[in-house]
Amino acid sequence: MARYAVIGAGIAGLSAAWELERAGHDVVVFEAAREIGGKLKRSRVRGLAFPLEDGADAFLARVPDALELCAEIGIDELVHPATSQAWVWSEERLNPLPKAQLLGLPTDLEELAASGLLSPDGVARAAEDLDSDAPPLTDDVSVGELVRSRLGDEVCDHLVEPLLGGINGGEADGLSVQACAPQIWACATRGGSLIRAAAEVKARTAPSDAPVFAAPAEGMASLPRQLADHLRSEIRFGTRTPPLTGHPDGVHVGDGDFAGVVVATPADVAGTLLAGLAPDAASVLATTEFASVVMVTVVARADAVDHPLDGSGVVVARDAGLSITACSFGSSKWEHWDDGRNVVFRISLGHDGDPVDWSTHSNEDLTSVALADLERLLGVPVPTVGVRVGRWARSFPQYRPGHLDRTAEVRAALDAAGP
């Protein structure tokens, strides 16, 4: 049994402490804030009798890690989105997001044409990919470079980028296809048509009623809280850890010596901590760029919003003339958010490359912009009962082309610097 340090008491740090404890080790967790959870938080919004998530409202249910963690700590009541329908705002209207697509890559051009998302010329340009004899992709490029060259600008701007932008807070032309769109990367490495490759992937995937997303019934913020309750680790709050130093048997952290350390912080913070211990790793981490996003949560009376909210929400094409990037119909997406009287919208502003840094604007300005765009989406007034503004400054790391290679460089540098 050894003694380890973990820096950061967000979900990543607490999960690391959990795994170390299960392996029989003692753990001390260092956290700069006065509470656990990191970006998984909940808070109240006027008009509702229950708190809502400030950030992420779900995890991917088809990736086993979070499901396994919930099972290990006794979270057995999970909830799932009530609908899979989604919309794309483009050409001044709400267009249904096609079902036949793989992370935005269309697999049924007839459905794509019927959706209204692309012009007839855009559909014809996408169809050219069906006869492609492109060689297998071997080097990482941006998602935008790949999709634009194979299927045209409209598929990228009206399908792929709105989906990726909502996930990564980025632009398709700046995001690594390997790291941010591995499904598209896998299709491209086969060579030939991306559409045909995507269709074959979907055809090989057995139809499943299993939900794509899940969350603890008490909200995502309950996950780090319940995980911490299961830990025997000491958690030191309000502790800003100085740069790490090594010693013959491990690492010096704060005022103690440890066999090893897990740094569960954003890349720029990790780079500062590792500058003396692993300078080569720190220099790579320091190159990571971040985007800032603002989330405006709006509560309105259901009987005052004269528009059907049939779907989980809307993603917005970059060329659609709106400031917002997405709007979740929270009370339609999650049944437990529907109190029978109110509707909940979660509206996102800001992305990599956005000429406006929305995180620096006042609450009043952000509310005004968000509501104006929401009312333009719905075509009706949205009289508010309550509003909450959350700022996520420099919270979305941008995985540029070559990201996986840089990650491998960091791992190699840490291995070389380790005890």
C-alpha positions as CSV (number, residue, x, y, z in Angstrom):
1,M,0.0,0.0,0.0
2,A,1.3,3.4,-1.0
3,R,0.2,7.0,-0.4
4,Y,-0.9,9.1,-3.4
5,A,-1.9,12.7,-4.0
6,V,-4.7,13.8,-6.3
7,I,-5.0,17.5,-7.3
8,G,-8.5,18.5,-8.0
9,A,-11.8,17.4,-6.5
10,G,-13.9,17.5,-9.6
11,I,-15.4,14.3,-11.0
12,A,-12.1,13.4,-12.6
13,G,-10.1,13.8,-9.4
14,L,-12.6,12.1,-7.2
15,S,-12.8,9.2,-9.7
16,A,-9.0,8.9,-9.6
17,A,-9.1,8.8,-5.8
18,W,-11.8,6.1,-5.9
19,E,-9.7,3.9,-8.2
20,L,-6.6,4.3,-6.1
21,E,-8.5,3.4,-2.9
22,R,-9.9,0.4,-4.6
23,A,-6.4,-0.7,-5.4
24,G,-5.6,-0.5,-1.7
25,H,-3.8,2.9,-1.5
26,D,-4.2,5.9,0.8
27,V,-5.1,9.1,-0.9
28,V,-5.1,12.8,-0.1
29,V,-7.1,15.1,-2.4
30,F,-6.0,18.7,-2.8
31,E,-8.8,21.2,-3.9
32,A,-8.4,24.9,-4.4
33,A,-12.1,25.6,-4.0
34,R,-14.2,25.3,-0.9
35,E,-16.4,22.5,-2.3
36,I,-16.2,19.4,-4.4
37,G,-17.6,18.8,-7.8
38,G,-15.7,21.2,-10.1
39,K,-18.0,21.9,-13.1
40,L,-20.8,19.6,-11.9
41,K,-23.0,22.0,-9.9
42,R,-26.7,22.8,-9.3
43,S,-28.4,26.0,-8.3
44,R,-31.8,27.5,-8.0
45,V,-33.7,29.4,-10.7
46,R,-36.6,31.6,-9.7
47,G,-40.0,30.0,-10.4
48,L,-38.9,26.4,-9.8
49,A,-39.1,24.5,-6.6
50,F,-36.0,22.4,-7.4
51,P,-32.4,23.2,-8.4
52,L,-31.2,22.7,-12.0
53,E,-27.7,21.7,-13.3
54,D,-25.4,24.7,-14.0
55,G,-23.4,22.7,-16.5
56,A,-23.6,19.2,-17.9
57,D,-27.0,17.6,-17.5
58,A,-26.1,14.0,-18.6
59,F,-23.3,11.6,-19.5
60,L,-23.0,9.2,-22.5
61,A,-24.8,6.0,-21.5
62,R,-23.1,4.0,-24.3
63,V,-19.7,4.6,-22.9
64,P,-19.4,2.3,-19.9
65,D,-17.3,4.3,-17.5
66,A,-19.9,6.6,-15.9
67,L,-22.5,3.8,-15.8
68,E,-20.0,1.5,-14.0
69,L,-19.1,4.3,-11.5
70,C,-22.8,4.8,-10.7
71,A,-23.2,1.1,-10.1
72,E,-20.1,1.0,-7.9
73,I,-21.3,3.7,-5.6
74,G,-24.9,2.7,-5.4
75,I,-26.6,5.1,-7.8
76,D,-29.2,2.8,-9.3
77,E,-31.9,5.3,-10.2
78,L,-31.0,6.9,-13.6
79,V,-33.1,9.0,-15.8
80,H,-33.0,9.5,-19.6
81,P,-34.1,12.1,-22.1
82,A,-37.8,11.9,-22.9
83,T,-37.2,12.6,-26.6
84,S,-34.5,12.1,-29.2
85,Q,-35.9,14.7,-31.7
86,A,-33.7,17.7,-32.2
87,W,-33.8,20.7,-34.5
88,V,-31.3,22.9,-36.4
89,W,-31.9,26.6,-36.9
90,S,-30.9,27.5,-40.4
91,E,-32.4,29.7,-43.2
92,E,-34.7,31.5,-40.6
93,R,-36.5,28.3,-39.6
94,L,-36.4,25.2,-37.4
95,N,-35.3,22.2,-39.5
96,P,-35.5,18.6,-38.1
97,L,-32.1,17.1,-37.5
98,P,-32.0,14.0,-39.8
99,K,-32.1,10.7,-38.0
100,A,-30.0,9.1,-40.7
101,Q,-26.6,10.7,-39.8
102,L,-23.4,9.8,-38.0
103,L,-22.2,12.8,-36.1
104,G,-23.6,15.0,-38.9
105,L,-22.5,12.8,-41.8
106,P,-25.7,12.1,-43.7
107,T,-26.4,8.5,-44.7
108,D,-29.7,9.1,-46.5
109,L,-29.7,11.9,-49.0
110,E,-33.4,11.8,-49.6
111,E,-34.1,12.4,-45.9
112,L,-31.4,15.1,-45.9
113,A,-33.1,16.9,-48.9
114,A,-36.5,16.6,-47.2
115,S,-35.2,18.2,-44.0
116,G,-34.7,21.6,-45.6
117,L,-31.2,22.0,-44.1
118,L,-29.4,22.1,-47.4
119,S,-30.2,23.8,-50.7
120,P,-30.7,21.7,-53.8
121,D,-27.1,22.6,-54.8
122,G,-25.9,21.6,-51.3
123,V,-27.6,18.2,-51.6
124,A,-26.1,17.7,-55.1
125,R,-22.6,18.6,-53.8
126,A,-23.0,16.1,-51.0
127,A,-24.1,13.4,-53.5
128,E,-20.7,13.8,-55.3
129,D,-19.1,12.0,-52.4
130,L,-21.0,8.8,-53.3
131,D,-18.5,8.4,-56.3
132,S,-15.4,9.4,-54.3
133,D,-12.3,7.3,-54.7
134,A,-10.4,9.3,-52.1
135,P,-7.5,7.4,-50.6
136,P,-7.6,6.4,-46.9
137,L,-6.9,9.3,-44.6
138,T,-3.7,8.7,-42.7
139,D,-2.9,12.1,-41.1
140,D,-5.1,14.1,-38.7
141,V,-6.8,17.1,-40.2
142,S,-9.6,19.4,-39.0
143,V,-13.2,18.2,-39.2
144,G,-14.0,21.1,-41.4
145,E,-11.2,20.5,-43.8
146,L,-12.3,16.9,-44.3
147,V,-16.0,17.4,-44.5
148,R,-15.9,20.5,-46.7
149,S,-13.5,18.8,-49.2
150,R,-15.7,15.6,-49.4
151,L,-19.3,16.8,-49.0
152,G,-19.2,20.5,-49.4
153,D,-19.6,23.6,-47.1
154,E,-23.4,23.2,-46.5
155,V,-23.1,19.7,-44.8
156,C,-20.3,21.1,-42.6
157,D,-22.0,24.4,-41.7
158,H,-25.6,23.1,-41.3
159,L,-25.0,19.6,-39.9
160,V,-21.6,18.7,-38.6
161,E,-20.5,21.9,-37.1
162,P,-23.7,22.7,-35.1
163,L,-23.5,19.3,-33.5
164,L,-19.7,19.5,-32.7
165,G,-19.9,23.1,-31.7
166,G,-22.5,22.2,-29.0
167,I,-20.2,19.5,-27.6
168,N,-16.8,21.3,-27.9
169,G,-17.6,25.0,-27.9
170,G,-15.5,25.1,-31.1
171,E,-15.6,25.4,-34.9
172,A,-15.3,22.5,-37.2
173,D,-12.3,24.1,-39.0
174,G,-10.3,24.1,-35.8
175,L,-11.1,20.8,-34.3
176,S,-9.2,17.5,-34.7
177,V,-11.2,14.9,-36.6
178,Q,-9.3,12.1,-34.7
179,A,-10.0,13.5,-31.3
180,C,-13.4,15.2,-31.7
181,A,-15.1,13.1,-34.4
182,P,-13.6,9.6,-34.1
183,Q,-16.6,8.1,-35.9
184,I,-15.9,10.3,-39.0
185,W,-12.2,9.6,-38.7
186,A,-12.9,5.8,-38.8
187,C,-14.9,6.3,-42.0
188,A,-12.2,8.5,-43.6
189,T,-9.5,5.9,-42.9
190,R,-11.3,3.4,-45.1
191,G,-11.0,5.5,-48.2
192,G,-13.7,6.2,-50.8
193,S,-17.1,7.7,-49.9
194,L,-17.7,9.0,-46.4
195,I,-21.4,8.7,-46.9
196,R,-21.2,5.0,-47.9
197,A,-18.8,4.3,-45.0
198,A,-21.1,6.0,-42.5
199,A,-24.1,4.1,-43.8
200,E,-22.3,0.8,-43.5
201,V,-21.3,1.6,-39.9
202,K,-24.9,2.4,-39.0
203,A,-26.1,-0.8,-40.8
204,R,-23.7,-2.9,-38.8
205,T,-24.8,-1.4,-35.6
206,A,-27.7,-3.4,-34.1
207,P,-30.8,-1.4,-33.5
208,S,-31.1,-0.6,-29.9
209,D,-33.6,1.0,-27.6
210,A,-30.9,1.8,-25.1
211,P,-30.7,5.5,-24.4
212,V,-27.8,7.5,-25.6
213,F,-27.7,9.7,-22.5
214,A,-28.3,9.2,-18.8
215,A,-28.1,11.1,-15.5
216,P,-28.6,10.3,-11.8
217,A,-32.2,11.0,-10.8
218,E,-30.9,13.6,-8.4
219,G,-28.9,15.4,-11.1
220,M,-25.3,15.2,-12.3
221,A,-24.1,17.2,-9.3
222,S,-25.1,14.3,-7.1
223,L,-22.5,12.1,-8.8
224,P,-19.4,13.8,-7.3
225,R,-21.2,14.3,-4.0
226,Q,-22.1,10.6,-3.6
227,L,-18.7,9.6,-4.8
228,A,-17.0,11.7,-2.1
229,D,-19.3,10.1,0.5
230,H,-17.8,6.7,-0.4
231,L,-14.2,7.9,-0.2
232,R,-12.1,7.5,2.9
233,S,-9.6,10.0,1.4
234,E,-8.8,13.2,3.2
235,I,-9.9,16.2,1.1
236,R,-8.0,19.4,1.8
237,F,-10.1,22.3,0.6
238,G,-8.8,25.8,-0.1
239,T,-5.4,24.4,-1.0
240,R,-3.6,25.9,-3.9
241,T,-0.8,23.5,-4.6
242,P,2.6,24.9,-5.6
243,P,4.5,23.5,-8.5
244,L,5.4,19.8,-8.0
245,T,8.9,18.6,-7.2
246,G,10.3,15.1,-7.2
247,H,12.2,13.1,-4.7
248,P,13.9,9.7,-4.9
249,D,10.7,7.8,-3.9
250,G,8.1,9.8,-5.6
251,V,6.7,13.4,-5.6
252,H,6.5,16.2,-3.1
253,V,3.1,17.8,-3.0
254,G,2.2,20.6,-0.6
255,D,3.8,19.7,2.7
256,G,4.0,16.0,2.1
257,D,5.7,13.3,0.1
258,F,3.8,10.8,-2.0
259,A,4.5,7.8,-4.1
260,G,2.8,9.5,-7.0
261,V,0.3,12.2,-8.0
262,V,-2.7,12.4,-10.2
263,V,-3.2,15.9,-11.6
264,A,-6.9,16.3,-12.4
265,T,-7.0,19.9,-13.5
266,P,-7.4,21.9,-16.7
267,A,-4.4,21.6,-19.0
268,D,-3.0,25.1,-18.3
269,V,-3.1,24.5,-14.6
270,A,-1.5,21.1,-15.0
271,G,1.3,22.7,-17.1
272,T,2.1,25.1,-14.3
273,L,2.1,22.3,-11.7
274,L,4.4,20.1,-13.8
275,A,6.8,22.9,-15.0
276,G,9.6,21.8,-12.6
277,L,8.9,18.1,-12.5
278,A,8.2,17.4,-16.2
279,P,9.0,20.5,-18.2
280,D,8.6,18.8,-21.6
281,A,5.1,17.7,-20.7
282,A,4.3,21.1,-19.2
283,S,5.4,22.9,-22.4
284,V,3.0,20.8,-24.5
285,L,0.1,21.3,-22.0
286,A,0.7,25.1,-22.1
287,T,-0.2,25.2,-25.8
288,T,-3.8,24.1,-25.1
289,E,-6.3,26.7,-26.2
290,F,-9.7,27.2,-24.5
291,A,-13.1,28.7,-25.4
292,S,-15.5,30.4,-23.1
293,V,-19.2,29.7,-23.0
294,V,-22.1,31.3,-21.2
295,M,-25.3,29.4,-20.2
296,V,-28.5,31.4,-19.7
297,T,-31.2,29.4,-18.1
298,V,-34.7,30.8,-18.6
299,V,-37.9,29.8,-16.8
300,A,-41.2,30.9,-18.4
301,R,-44.9,30.1,-17.8
302,A,-45.9,27.2,-20.0
303,D,-49.2,28.7,-20.9
304,A,-47.5,32.0,-22.0
305,V,-45.2,30.3,-24.6
306,D,-47.4,29.7,-27.6
307,H,-45.1,27.3,-29.5
308,P,-44.8,23.5,-29.3
309,L,-41.5,22.4,-27.6
310,D,-41.5,19.0,-29.2
311,G,-37.9,17.9,-29.0
312,S,-34.8,18.1,-26.8
313,G,-33.7,21.5,-28.3
314,V,-32.1,23.3,-31.1
315,V,-28.5,23.7,-32.4
316,V,-27.7,26.8,-34.5
317,A,-25.8,26.9,-37.7
318,R,-23.0,29.5,-37.5
319,D,-24.2,31.3,-40.6
320,A,-27.7,31.6,-39.3
321,G,-27.3,35.1,-37.9
322,L,-27.9,34.4,-34.3
323,S,-25.6,35.0,-31.3
324,I,-26.6,31.8,-29.4
325,T,-25.2,28.5,-30.4
326,A,-27.8,26.2,-29.0
327,C,-31.0,26.1,-26.9
328,S,-32.1,23.1,-24.9
329,F,-35.8,22.6,-24.2
330,G,-35.0,21.4,-20.7
331,S,-38.5,20.7,-19.5
332,S,-39.3,18.7,-22.7
333,K,-35.9,16.9,-22.6
334,W,-36.2,15.8,-18.9
335,E,-39.5,14.8,-17.5
336,H,-38.4,15.5,-13.9
337,W,-37.8,19.2,-15.0
338,D,-41.4,19.6,-16.0
339,D,-43.4,20.8,-13.0
340,G,-46.6,21.2,-15.1
341,R,-46.6,25.0,-14.9
342,N,-43.3,26.2,-16.3
343,V,-41.0,25.5,-19.3
344,V,-37.2,25.6,-19.0
345,F,-34.8,26.8,-21.7
346,R,-31.0,26.5,-21.4
347,I,-29.4,28.8,-23.9
348,S,-25.7,28.8,-24.9
349,L,-23.6,31.6,-26.1
350,G,-19.9,31.7,-27.1
351,H,-17.6,29.5,-29.0
352,D,-14.0,29.3,-30.2
353,G,-13.5,32.0,-32.8
354,D,-16.5,34.0,-31.6
355,P,-15.7,37.7,-32.1
356,V,-17.5,38.5,-28.8
357,D,-16.3,37.3,-25.4
358,W,-19.7,36.8,-23.9
359,S,-18.3,35.8,-20.5
360,T,-17.3,39.4,-19.9
361,H,-20.8,40.9,-20.5
362,S,-23.2,41.8,-17.8
363,N,-26.1,39.5,-16.8
364,E,-28.5,42.1,-18.2
365,D,-26.8,42.1,-21.6
366,L,-26.6,38.3,-21.8
367,T,-30.2,37.9,-20.8
368,S,-31.3,40.4,-23.4
369,V,-29.3,38.7,-26.2
370,A,-30.4,35.2,-25.2
371,L,-34.1,36.1,-25.0
372,A,-34.0,38.0,-28.3
373,D,-32.6,35.0,-30.1
374,L,-34.9,32.6,-28.3
375,E,-37.9,34.6,-29.4
376,R,-36.6,34.7,-33.0
377,L,-36.3,30.9,-32.9
378,L,-39.8,30.3,-31.6
379,G,-41.5,33.3,-33.3
380,V,-43.4,34.1,-30.1
381,P,-42.7,36.2,-27.0
382,V,-41.2,34.4,-24.0
383,P,-42.2,36.3,-20.8
384,T,-39.8,35.2,-18.1
385,V,-40.4,34.0,-14.6
386,G,-36.8,33.5,-13.7
387,V,-33.3,33.8,-15.3
388,R,-29.9,32.4,-14.2
389,V,-26.6,33.3,-15.9
390,G,-23.6,30.9,-15.6
391,R,-20.2,31.8,-17.0
392,W,-17.8,29.1,-18.1
393,A,-14.7,31.2,-18.8
394,R,-11.9,29.2,-20.6
395,S,-13.7,25.9,-19.8
396,F,-13.8,24.2,-23.2
397,P,-10.4,22.9,-24.4
398,Q,-9.9,23.1,-28.1
399,Y,-8.5,19.9,-29.5
400,R,-6.6,21.0,-32.6
401,P,-5.4,18.6,-35.4
402,G,-2.6,16.5,-34.0
403,H,-4.1,16.5,-30.5
404,L,-3.7,12.7,-30.0
405,D,0.0,13.0,-30.9
406,R,0.5,15.8,-28.4
407,T,-1.3,13.7,-25.8
408,A,1.2,10.9,-26.5
409,E,4.1,13.4,-26.1
410,V,2.8,14.4,-22.7
411,R,2.4,10.7,-21.6
412,A,6.0,9.9,-22.8
413,A,7.4,13.0,-21.0
414,L,5.6,12.1,-17.8
415,D,6.9,8.5,-18.0
416,A,10.5,9.8,-18.5
417,A,10.2,12.2,-15.6
418,G,8.5,9.7,-13.2
419,P,10.2,7.9,-10.4
